[in-house]
Amino acid sequence: MKFLKWLLIVIVVLVLAFFLFGKSYLKEQTKKISPEKTVTYSKNGMDLTVNYSSPFKKNRVIFGELVPYDVVWRTGANEPTTFTTGNNIKIGTKSLPAGSYSLWTIPGKEGWTFIFNNEIPDWGVTIFSGGKKTSRNADADVLQISVPVQQLPQTVESLTIDFEDNEQLHLSLAWDHTKVSLPINK
């Protein structure tokens, strides 16, 4: 009985140590592998920012394998990708109020769904699922929009999110041989 009591105490101490110290250490280590990036757009009366962590392809099949089709993805590595707009905008034809959002996607072979969510969780995936399930609260979704997939002729080695302004502003995401773009208007 004494042994079980001590075993339980040791387990509790180890779990507490992980949540107090190990989690921040893991975040620091994963950011060396998937560096944080920030992209901004400040023109035409819009003030937009995207923060994300950019994983690398490393000879892996990305979409359909590493990132499964038809499953919500936190869109990048480490913490969820965030999208901030300083003013009310339109994503496609849908209104998005000024604010900060977590940005989630559902990749598909022919099209992707982008999801803007009011909540920004710490990590974006559940620890006990081994990173396979997101911690997104679907009840906090503000906007969803689907866009077609473009196949790229050349490989994009690291996940790249950027603003492209060629007569129409787009938020574009490219990785491996896949590119998707969201139209943004004021």
C-alpha positions, 0 to 999 in steps of 0.5 A: 500500500505504501508503494502505491502511495509513493508511485501515485505521488511520483506520477503526479509530480511528473505530470505537474512538471511536464505541464509547468516546464515541459510544455514550454520546452517542447514549444521552444524545440518545435519552433526550431524545426518549424519557425514562426513567421509573420506576414502583414498587409497595410494598404487600401485601408486594410491592416492585416496580419497573419502569424504562423509556424512554417513546417518543411516538406522533408521529402514527405507527401504532405496533403492526403498523408501528413495532413489528411484530407477532409479533416480540420487542420490547425494550418501550420505547426505549433500554435494555431495560425492567427489572422488579425484584421484592424477593420471590418473586411470581406472574405469572398462575399462574407463579412469578417469583423475587425479582430483576431481569429485562429485560422483553421483549414479543411484540406481536400483534393479539389477544394479547401475550407477556411475557418475563422474562429473567435478562440485562439487555443494555446497549442491547437491540437490535443496532447492525448491524440498525439496531435491528430485532433484539434482543440478547435471549438466549432461553436466559436466559428465566425466564418467558413469559406471554400476555395478551389485548389491550384496545383503548382508545377514546382515544389514549395518546400516550407509552408508559406502564407502570404498576401498577394495583391494583383488587382485583387487581394488574396491570402494565399497558402502554398506548400508542396504542390498545392496552393489555395487563395482567399479573396479579401475586400474592404 
